[in-house]
């Protein structure tokens, strides 16, 4: 169970911490990244040390005993990614016009749809190592069906559904290669964050 970030009665930390014997996110790393992101957000876009929505999405933190609650940090990073994606979209539209932005969205969507329209069971590679962990094909294909509905039929789908997707584990060729599925879903999140 999570406890307050401070035992002194003064909660100055931005997130609750996990128990002292549990592993959470490294507090120093989270604080440093968020401070850097805040500085970038308040600075001009051309400043050095620029952070993008992709940087936020791909950020990882080392585990640490008594660290920040990962769920709370992940939720905050999701919101931060959305803010940066919207800002990047607005900057592109201001600089080059809405038609250029729409063309970029169209290209990204076409690439993603190309993979989504592959036959179920054939959308992603199978691991080359016999017992390598892989993702359950039916679980991944089910999410792919939802994504087709979202991209082509205006069916509602929250970006958080994609961010939080969990697939049952498979072994080797009985499943999809994890790294390829993860990379694809990162691109989906990037697109959804830009258009929502």
Secondary structure, DSSP 8 states (H G I E B T S, - for coil): --B-S-TTS---SSS-B--TTSEEE-HHHHHHHHHHHHHHHHS-TTSSS---HHHHHH----EEET-B-HHHHHHHHHHHHHHHHHHHHHHHHHHH-HHHHHHHHHHHHHHHHHHHTS-TT-SS---SSTT-EEEEHHHHHHHHHHHHHHHHH-----HHHHHT----EEEGGGEEEHHHHHHHHHHHHHHHHHH-
